[in-house]
C-alpha cells in the first residue's frame, strides 16, 4: 500500500491494529505502518504469567509494567492510540494448560505455535476486525506474498531471525488480514530503523524463553503446576531392559546424553518418551536417527492439502536445518513425512513445518513414534511424486 | 515522520474533566505574563496580583453564600479532601477532641485513601458505611455509627461513578445536631445547584473547578468560620497559614470565573444536560433488555450523569470500542494495564461478578448535541452485540 495513493484518492486510510510488545520489532512495525499512512492502533495483550517477581526474567517476561510502559512510550512517540487487552484467563486456559497437558502426556510442545494459532491470529485478529481494522500487524520476521492463487507465507529476508516455523498455522483467511512489516528487513536494519524513528526501544535485547515463566525455567514451572510430570519412572532400553531411573519425563529432551545418570558400555541417548509406562527410552546414537514421522493437526497455508505426495524441506524444530522429505497425506489432517536421510532429534509435540524453498507450505505437530519402527509406512515409498508447484496450482 | 491525526470525537466524559470555557481562558490570560507578580510581594505589581486573588476569593464566597475568609485555594480537589480530613482529624487530636472518623464506601479515593491512611498510620478509628442498592448512605446508619469520640463525618454530595446524590442535608443536619464536623466532597455536584453555605449544614466542602469548565491545578476548600484545621502543607503562611505555597494567580482567577459562569448559566446548562441524560438513561437499557441496567439512583442523580452496567462484558473493552468509534467515556473498572478489577462501587451496590466489570459512565456537557446523543444511543447496543459475540466465542460461560 502506498501512502501517497491513498492520500490522493481521498479514501480513509485502512486501520491496522499492531500487536505491540514493547520490543524493537513490533515498535518498528508500528512506526513503518504510521509512515505508510495507515490508521494505526497499538494493542498489547495482557497474557497470563506466573505470579512472583524474578529480576533475572523481567526482560523476557511479557506484559510486565516495564514492557507496557515501553510500548506506551512508543505509541506516544508515534501519536497512535494504545490499548491493553486483558487476555489472562483465556491465555491460561488455552496455552498454559496446553503446555502442561502436553508435558504430562510426555510430549514437548511449542507453545508459541499454539499461541499463534489460538491467541494472536484468532483471538487478537478477531478483536482487531471487530474494531473495524482491515489488518492485524505483528513484529514477526516473515513475509506474505500475494499471488494469483492466493497468499503465500514466506521466510523472512533475515534467515537468522525467520519465524515462519511458528507461523505455519496461518491460513488464507488470516493472511488476507495480516501484515508483517519487519519481515523485509534484517534485524540490523530494524535496529537502524528504530534509531531513525527515534524509538526509545532501539537498544533493547531480544526476548527469549517462554513469556509466562517467571525465571525461564520450564522444568521448575512444570513441577510447581503439575503433579504428574514429577513422577519418577524407569529408564528403559529399546529392548525393555531397565538401566536407570528418571525423575519426571518433562525434564528430558530427545537426543539428550548427559545427565541420565546411567553407566553403559556405549553412550546412551534419549530416544523417546513412553508416557503410557512413564518410561524414558534410551539407546545408541544410531537408533536416534529416524527416517520418518507422522504429523497430525496438519494445516496448509494454501488451505488445500496435496492429493498426492510432494517433495518438501521439513523443519522439525524452530532452529533445525530443513531436511529433504516426501510428504505423504494419510488423512485430512495427518501427513507422513519420509526423510531422504535419517534425521536426529525428532521430538513428539514439536512442529513439523513444510517448506518449498522460502515458501512455507504448512505443517503439523509431531506424533509419538511407533515402537521400534522408525519408518512408519515404508510401503508408501513407492508412490509417484509430483512437484509442489503443480499441487498448489490446482 | 508522520503521526496519527486527532479524530472527531464525541466527548462524554465531563465527569472526568471539562474543556476550559473561553471566557475563563480570557480571564486568566493577563495573569501569566502581564500581571505575573507574586501576590505576597510588597510592591505595586505584587499588590495587583494580591488584589486579583482577593477579588476571586470574594467572588467564590459570594457565589457560595460564604464569607471570603472561609474560602481557601488549593492545588486540586484531592488536596482539598486531604486537607479537610487530615487537617480536621489532626487538629482534633491536638485539642484532645476525639479520634473517630465516619465515611462511606463509595467515596472518591481522595477521601477513602486519606481516611485509611489516618486509620492505618495515624491510629484513628474509622467507620466506613455501606450503601443501599442505589449507592446511597442511610442517614440512620450515620446516626448509629456516631460514638462519643467521633470528630467528623465525610460523605460525598454526589457519587462520581454512579451519579447518585447522597442525602447530604440530612447527614449534615445529624452532624450539626451532634456537634460534629460534616465534610462534603461536592466535586461532582457543585456546579449543578445553587448554594447558600451560610444556611447549609456543611462545615467543609471540596470543589474542583476543572469539573465545571475551569482550569486543572486548582482546588477550593470551603472551611466554615471557626473550624480549626492543622495545615497539611506547611511553609510560608499563605492562605492564612492553612495552605503554604505561592498562590497560582491565573488558576485562582480562572477558578472563580468558572464558578461565576456555572452559576450564571446554570439553569440553561441543566435543561440541556437533563434532556440529553434522560435520552441515554431511557434508550440504552431499552435497547438491551436483561443485559443493561442503570447504576445509581434513577432520579436522585447528577443532571449530567448517566451510568450503566452491562452483563458479561468488560467495561475496558467497551471503552476501547467506543474510543475507536470516536466516543470518549469512562468506566469504574477501567484500567490502563489490562488487568481490570471489578468496580468496588458496583460491588457495593450488591451486583454479582457478571456485572461488576461492565460499568460505563456517560457524562454530558455544554457542547454536546442531541445529534451526538442519538448517535451514541444507536452505537452502544451494536458495540455490546459485538463484544458479546467475541466474549461467547472466546470465554464461553461453562455450562
Boltz contact constraints between the chains, C-beta under 6 A:
constraints:
  - contact:
      token1: [A, 35]
      token2: [B, 1]
      max_distance: 6.0
  - contact:
      token1: [A, 46]
      token2: [B, 338]
      max_distance: 6.0
  - contact:
      token1: [A, 46]
      token2: [B, 339]
      max_distance: 6.0
  - contact:
      token1: [A, 78]
      token2: [B, 3]
      max_distance: 6.0
  - contact:
      token1: [A, 79]
      token2: [B, 3]
      max_distance: 6.0
  - contact:
      token1: [A, 79]
      token2: [B, 4]
      max_distance: 6.0
  - contact:
      token1: [A, 80]
      token2: [B, 4]
      max_distance: 6.0
  - contact:
      token1: [A, 83]
      token2: [B, 320]
      max_distance: 6.0
  - contact:
      token1: [A, 84]
      token2: [B, 337]
      max_distance: 6.0
  - contact:
      token1: [A, 84]
      token2: [B, 338]
      max_distance: 6.0
  - contact:
      token1: [A, 86]
      token2: [B, 338]
      max_distance: 6.0
  - contact:
      token1: [A, 86]
      token2: [B, 340]
      max_distance: 6.0
  - contact:
      token1: [A, 90]
      token2: [B, 394]
      max_distance: 6.0
  - contact:
      token1: [A, 90]
      token2: [B, 395]
      max_distance: 6.0
  - contact:
      token1: [A, 123]
      token2: [B, 394]
      max_distance: 6.0
  - contact:
      token1: [A, 130]
      token2: [B, 386]
      max_distance: 6.0
  - contact:
      token1: [A, 130]
      token2: [B, 390]
      max_distance: 6.0
  - contact:
      token1: [A, 131]
      token2: [B, 324]
      max_distance: 6.0
